[in-house]
């Protein structure tokens, strides 16, 4: 707007699809055009302010950046900020989309389990063959500890656990070496560690909350919300007998709609038996809880889901604007 007016407004545009990032840029001078002025007293509805420039400098307009991370596909219409002061302003929107039509993430190598049946505090996990930079590596670490345990591994992020099993993850960058040293925080125990390598580019969309059952039937993973299409939904489980703590099969029937990829070793004391299943056709939205079938109430179990997206969607920002 070359003429002083109120309420800076960006011309509408059409968002092509889901999971886009909508940016709203604005700048303003006072009515004489001589001094930078605040663009808005209230940012546009549904948008979040990310950066506001410094007002009051002669001959330098003041900037404003806002965004909408949940914009719907379709026409936006004009999008206005609120400012009752009549200034000279400019506003424009940009929609950023992820790479289109990416396939469902696939495994770089078949998921594999390594058993560490002897008591130890650390376990040397051999990296899967063929891993390249950009691949996503997940470790499902199961074992024992009283009252429960957790695990660490240099370079890996750890996700909250509830009972003697935990997910660790990292993106390969060529510096991770040929083995991963996993530590049992609870001390010396056997362990069974499942390694899952997803071919990049891909990233974790969401990790569901860890769930557990003590002397309970039907191991059940807490639901999560899948952000978009073409995701890979992983279902991890582990189980032991309540009496004696002996590794036992997690399920007699895996969750509906899932495919079993790996079942661990049964029969070892203090080493929970792992199970990995996946769903390659999961729909976007809330999954609800997902249960396997096992009628036995003599077991203790834990279960957790992870959704893998084919590529990181736009946002969050790599650096603060």
N, C-alpha and C positions, 0 to 999 in steps of 0.2 A: 504494500500500500504506500504510494508516494504522497498521499494526502493524509494528514493526521486524522486518526479515528480510534475508536475503542475496540476492545475484545479481538485481539489478533486471531486470525482464522486461517488454517491451512486448507487448500483445495483438496477435496476428496479424491481417493484413488480406489482401485479394485484389487483386493488381496486375492492371489490366485488359489491358495490352498491353506491347509491347516499348518500349525506349528511355525508360523512366521513371526518375525519381530518387527513391530511397527515403530519407526522413529519419527518424532515430531521436532523439527528445528525451528527456532524463532530468533529474531533479533529486533532491537528497538532503539530509537533515539527520541529525545523529547520533541515537542511539536515544532520547534524551529530547526531540528536536525543538527543541533550543535553539540549535544551532550548525550552520552549513552544513558538509557533508562531501562528499568526493569520491564521485561516483556509482559509478565502476568502477575496478578495478585493471587490467582488460583489457576493451577494447571488444568488442561482439558480433562474432562470426566473420563475415568477409566485408565488414565495414563499416570505414570510415575515420573517425578522430576529426577533427573540424573545429574545435571550440572546447570548452575546459573552463574553467568558472568558477573563482573564487577561493574556496577552502574556509576555514573558521575564523571567519567573521563571525557574530556573534550574531543569531539570528532571521532569517537570510537563507539560504534553500536554495542549494546550489551546482549550477550547470547543466552539462549535457553535450550536445553535438550531434555525431552521427555520420551518415554517409550510405553508401549503396550505389549506385554509378552503373551497375552491370551486373545489377541485379535482374531475374530472369526473371518472365515473366507467370505469374499463378496465385497460389495461396495461399502466404503466407510462413510460416505457423505462428508461434508465439510466438518472439520474438527477445530473448535474454537477454545481458546483460553479466555480467562476473565481478567479484564483490566478496564476500569471505568475511566481512567485517564486517557485523554486523546493524545496518542503518540504517532510517530512515523514508524511503521513496523514491517517486517517481512516474515512469512511463515511457509514451511514446506514439509511434506511427509515423504518418507522412504520406507518401503516394505522389504525386509530381508528374508529370503527363503533358504531353507536347507537344500542340499543337493537332492534333486527329485528322483523318485522311482528307484531308490536303493533297495537291493534285495535283502531278505532276512539274513542276519549275520550267520556265518557258518564256522564250524570248528577248523582250526588250523591243523590239528591232529586229533585223533580219537581220544576222548577223555580217558584218563588212566588213574589208577590208584596205586599208592606205594604204602606198604605195611611196614611199621616199625614195631615189631612184637616184643622187643626187649625194652626194659625200663631205661629211659633216657630223658634228659631235659631238653635236648636239641635234636633235630632231625634234618638230615641233608637230603633235600628233595631235588632230584635230577630234572632239569628243565626239559620240556618236551622238545622233540626234534622239529626243526624247520621254523622255529619262532623267528619272526622278523620285527623290526621296529614298527610300532603302531599297533601290534597285536595286544589284545587284552588278556591278561593272565589272572585266573581266579584259583585260589586254593581253599578247599573245604576241609578244615582241620578238625578231626574228631579224635577224642581220647578219653581221658579221665582226670579227675581232680576232685578234691573235697572242699566245699560242697559242689563246686564246679570249677572249670578252668577257662582260660583264654589263651590266645596265641599271639606272637609277634614275629615279624620277619622284616629285616632291613629293606627299605624301599617299597614296602607294601602298606596300603591303607587297611585298617582293621575296622570291621563293622560290629556293632553291638551284638552280643550273644547272650543266651539265657541258660544253656545247659550243655557244657562239655563239647561244644562244636562251634566253629567260628569261620566266617568268610574273610579272607584276605585278598586284596586285589592290587594290581599295578598295570601300567601300560609299558610294554617293552620299548626300550630305547637303545639297545645295544650295549648298555653298561651293566646289565643285571647279572652277567656271568652265566656259567653253565649249571650251577646249583643254587638252591635257595636254603638258607639256614633258618628253620622255623624253631621257635622256642616255646615250650609249655610253661606258662607263667606259674602254674601250680606246682611245678617240680617234676620229679622223675616218674614217668608213666609211659606205657605203650601209646602208639598213635597210628591212625590211618588217615592219610592225606590224599585227597582227590585233587588232581590238577586238570583244569579246563582252560584251553587256549582258544580264544575267538579271533578269527582273522580280522585284522584292521583294514580300513578305518572303522572303528566302532567305539562305543562308550557305554558305561552304565547309565541307564535311564533312572532306575530307582531300585533300591534294596528294601525289601519288605522287612517288617519287624520279625525278629526271631521268636519262635513259639516252642513250647515244650509240653510234654505230658508225662506224669509220673504214675506208673501202674494204670495206664490209660490205653484204650483202643484207638485205632484209626488215626495215625499221625497226620496232623493238619498244619499247613503253612498259612500264616496270616495273609490276608489279601493285600494287594497293592493296586495302584492306578497306573496303567500303561499309557504313556503320553501320546503315542502315535502308531501308525501302521508299520508293518514289516519288522516287528520286534521279535526277539528270541526270549522266551520265558523259561528260566531255569528253576527247577524244584529240587532243592537239596534236603536230604533227610539222613538221620543217623539213629541207631537204637542199640540198647543193651538190655539184658534181663535185669529186673530190679533186684532179684536175689542173686548175688554173686558177681554182678556187673560183667556178664559175658556178652560179647558182641552177637547180635541176633538180626535176622532179616527185618528190614523196616516194614515191608509191606507184602501181603499176599497178592494184592492187586494194586497196580499203580494208579495214580489219579486219572480220572476220565479225561480224554483228549490229549494225554501226554504219551511220550515214547520213552521207554527206559534206555538210558545210555550206559549206565554202569551200576553194578552192585558189588559191594565190598566183601571182605572175608568175614565169615561168621566163626564163632567158637573161641575167640581169644579173650581172656580175662582182662578187664580194664581197657579194652580197645573197641569202641563203638563201631558198628558196621555201617558203612555209608551207602547211600542210594542217590543217584542223579537221574532225573527225568527232564524232558523239555517239551515245550509246545511251540511249534514253528508257525502256527496260524492263530495266535492270540489276537483278539480284537482290541482296539484302543478303549480305554475306560477302566472302571473298577473290576477287578477279577473276582472279588469275594474270596472267602477262605477256600483253600484247595486241599482236599483230604485224600490220602491213600487209604486202602482197606487193610486192616489187620485186627481181627476180633480179639486177640489176646490182650488181657489186662494185666499181664505179668511183666510187661516191658516198660522201660523208660525211653522216651524218644525226644528228638528235637527236629524241627523242620523250618525251612526258610526259602523264600523265592527271590529271584533277581531278574529284572527285565533289562535286556541288552538292546540298545538302539543302533541302527546301522551307521550312524554318524552323529556327532554332537550337534544338536539343534542350535539355532542362533540364540545367543545369550546363554549363561551370563557372559559379561564382557571379559575379554582376556585381561584388560586393565581398566581401571576406573576412568570414565570419560573426563 
